[in-house]
Amino acid sequence: MHIPFHYQVSEYDCVPTTFINAISYLFERNEIPPMVISHIYLYSLDTVGRDSRFGIGGTSKYAVRLLGNWLSSYKMKKFSVTTEFLEKNEVHLREGSRICSCLEDGGIVLCNTLLSKSEQHYLMLIRIDDGWIYCFDPYKRVSLRGMRNRVSILPDEEIHAPNLRVRTQWMEQEESKRFCLGPASIRECLLIWRN
């Protein structure tokens, strides 16, 4: 039995929520070891914000990379994945990219995007089709202003359906705009395939 996608419970837990959704997308509930869930939360929310408040900055790219490495090395009878961490110029959506190949091969992509010049947010990319990237955004949204014909909220119709679509050309931008990959210096994503 596959489990429906979840939404984040705070302003900061987009990364662990996206990891949990990725695992529930690739595996049925009885195939997911509790150790996997434990380590997702153990390695996430590792930043320190103002006044030494732990987790206020969300999850660092180092934690995403560490968790990807750990998931690749953790093997059980019914659980095995391959991961690949990409950053900077490796992260793009042009034809033949590692991201496109991963999605075409049945994998999923956890991708860092911008919400503002200083705020970043992880989405789970599910597929690319006809000039659109179909994603699951773990932050529940009811509307988007100023994004007409670039970003659309989709209805929650199925347990593993995307809830957001972004024009590929829009997301590919190096500008610091909402739902864009942004400058090459901050780009990062994790590719995950089921073995």
C-alpha positions as CSV (number, residue, x, y, z in Angstrom):
1,M,0.0,0.0,0.0
2,H,1.4,3.4,-1.0
3,I,1.0,6.3,1.5
4,P,-0.3,9.7,0.4
5,F,2.1,12.6,0.2
6,H,2.4,14.8,3.4
7,Y,2.7,18.5,3.9
8,Q,5.2,20.1,6.1
9,V,4.2,20.9,9.7
10,S,6.3,24.0,10.2
11,E,7.9,26.7,8.1
12,Y,11.3,24.9,8.1
13,D,10.8,21.2,7.4
14,C,10.5,21.1,3.6
15,V,13.5,18.9,3.2
16,P,12.6,16.1,5.6
17,T,9.0,16.2,4.4
18,T,10.2,16.0,0.8
19,F,12.4,13.0,1.6
20,I,9.6,11.2,3.3
21,N,7.4,11.9,0.3
22,A,10.1,10.6,-2.0
23,I,10.4,7.3,-0.1
24,S,6.6,6.9,0.0
25,Y,6.5,7.5,-3.8
26,L,9.1,4.9,-4.5
27,F,8.1,2.2,-1.9
28,E,5.0,0.7,-0.4
29,R,4.5,1.2,3.4
30,N,5.6,-2.4,4.3
31,E,8.9,-1.9,2.4
32,I,10.1,1.1,4.3
33,P,12.3,0.3,7.3
34,P,11.8,2.5,10.4
35,M,15.6,3.2,10.3
36,V,15.1,5.2,7.1
37,I,12.4,7.5,8.6
38,S,14.6,7.9,11.7
39,H,17.7,8.9,9.7
40,I,15.7,11.4,7.6
41,Y,14.8,13.3,10.7
42,L,18.1,12.7,12.4
43,Y,20.1,14.4,9.6
44,S,17.6,17.2,8.8
45,L,17.0,20.6,10.3
46,D,20.7,21.0,11.1
47,T,21.1,24.7,10.6
48,V,21.5,27.3,13.4
49,G,19.6,30.6,13.0
50,R,19.6,33.8,14.9
51,D,20.0,33.6,18.7
52,S,21.5,30.1,18.3
53,R,18.1,28.6,17.5
54,F,18.6,25.2,16.0
55,G,16.8,24.3,12.7
56,I,15.5,27.8,12.1
57,G,17.4,27.9,8.8
58,G,16.0,24.6,7.7
59,T,18.3,21.9,6.3
60,S,21.8,22.5,4.8
61,K,22.9,21.1,1.5
62,Y,25.6,19.2,3.4
63,A,22.8,17.3,5.3
64,V,21.0,16.6,2.1
65,R,24.2,15.2,0.6
66,L,24.9,13.2,3.8
67,L,21.4,11.8,3.8
68,G,21.6,10.9,0.1
69,N,24.9,9.0,0.8
70,W,23.4,7.2,3.8
71,L,20.3,6.1,1.8
72,S,22.5,4.7,-1.0
73,S,24.5,2.7,1.4
74,Y,21.6,1.4,3.5
75,K,20.3,-1.9,2.0
76,M,17.5,-4.1,3.2
77,K,15.7,-7.0,1.5
78,K,13.0,-4.8,0.0
79,F,14.7,-1.4,0.3
80,S,17.5,-0.2,-1.9
81,V,18.0,3.1,-3.6
82,T,20.7,4.8,-5.7
83,T,21.2,8.6,-5.2
84,E,23.2,11.3,-6.9
85,F,23.8,14.8,-5.5
86,L,24.2,17.5,-8.1
87,E,25.1,21.1,-7.5
88,K,26.0,24.3,-9.3
89,N,26.2,24.0,-13.1
90,E,25.2,20.3,-13.0
91,V,21.7,21.4,-12.0
92,H,19.7,22.3,-15.1
93,L,16.6,21.2,-17.0
94,R,17.9,21.2,-20.6
95,E,17.3,18.1,-22.7
96,G,19.7,15.3,-21.8
97,S,20.4,16.6,-18.3
98,R,20.8,14.2,-15.3
99,I,17.5,15.5,-13.9
100,C,15.6,14.7,-17.1
101,S,17.2,11.3,-17.4
102,C,16.4,10.5,-13.8
103,L,12.7,11.4,-14.3
104,E,12.5,9.5,-17.5
105,D,14.0,6.4,-15.8
106,G,11.3,6.4,-13.1
107,G,13.3,8.2,-10.4
108,I,12.4,11.4,-8.6
109,V,14.3,14.6,-7.9
110,L,14.5,16.6,-4.7
111,C,15.2,20.0,-6.0
112,N,16.1,23.3,-4.2
113,T,14.3,26.3,-5.6
114,L,14.0,30.0,-4.6
115,L,11.0,31.6,-3.0
116,S,12.8,35.0,-2.7
117,K,16.4,36.2,-2.9
118,S,17.1,34.9,0.5
119,E,14.6,32.1,1.0
120,Q,15.0,28.6,-0.5
121,H,12.6,25.7,-0.7
122,Y,12.7,22.1,-1.7
123,L,10.2,20.5,-4.1
124,M,9.9,17.0,-5.3
125,L,10.0,16.8,-9.1
126,I,7.9,13.9,-10.5
127,R,7.9,14.4,-14.2
128,I,8.6,16.8,-17.1
129,D,5.9,16.9,-19.8
130,D,5.2,19.4,-22.6
131,G,7.2,22.3,-21.3
132,W,6.1,21.9,-17.6
133,I,7.8,20.4,-14.5
134,Y,5.2,18.5,-12.4
135,C,6.1,18.7,-8.7
136,F,4.9,18.0,-5.2
137,D,5.3,21.1,-3.1
138,P,5.3,20.1,0.6
139,Y,4.1,23.6,1.6
140,K,0.3,23.7,1.3
141,R,-0.7,26.6,-0.9
142,V,-4.2,27.8,-1.8
143,S,-3.2,30.5,-4.2
144,L,-0.2,32.0,-6.0
145,R,-0.1,35.7,-7.0
146,G,1.8,37.0,-10.0
147,M,2.7,33.6,-11.3
148,R,0.0,33.3,-14.1
149,N,1.1,31.1,-17.0
150,R,4.4,30.3,-15.1
151,V,3.4,28.3,-12.0
152,S,0.0,26.7,-11.3
153,I,-1.5,24.9,-8.3
154,L,-3.0,21.6,-9.3
155,P,-5.9,19.8,-7.5
156,D,-5.1,17.0,-5.1
157,E,-6.8,14.2,-7.0
158,E,-4.7,11.1,-6.3
159,I,-2.4,10.0,-3.5
160,H,0.8,10.5,-5.5
161,A,-0.3,13.3,-7.9
162,P,1.7,16.5,-8.3
163,N,0.1,19.6,-6.7
164,L,2.2,22.2,-8.6
165,R,3.4,22.7,-12.1
166,V,6.1,25.1,-13.2
167,R,7.1,26.1,-16.7
168,T,10.4,24.5,-17.4
169,Q,11.7,27.7,-19.0
170,W,10.7,29.6,-15.9
171,M,12.3,27.2,-13.4
172,E,15.5,27.1,-15.4
173,Q,16.2,30.9,-14.8
174,E,19.2,32.0,-13.0
175,E,17.4,35.0,-11.6
176,S,16.3,35.1,-7.9
177,K,12.6,34.7,-8.5
178,R,10.0,32.4,-7.0
179,F,10.2,28.7,-8.1
180,C,13.4,29.3,-10.1
181,L,16.6,27.3,-9.7
182,G,18.4,30.6,-9.4
183,P,22.1,31.4,-9.8
184,A,24.4,28.4,-10.5
185,S,26.3,29.0,-7.3
186,I,23.3,28.0,-5.1
187,R,21.8,25.2,-7.2
188,E,21.5,21.8,-5.7
189,C,19.3,18.7,-6.0
190,L,19.3,15.0,-5.1
191,L,18.3,12.3,-7.7
192,I,16.8,9.1,-6.2
193,W,16.1,5.9,-8.0
194,R,14.7,2.6,-6.6
195,N,17.0,-0.4,-7.2
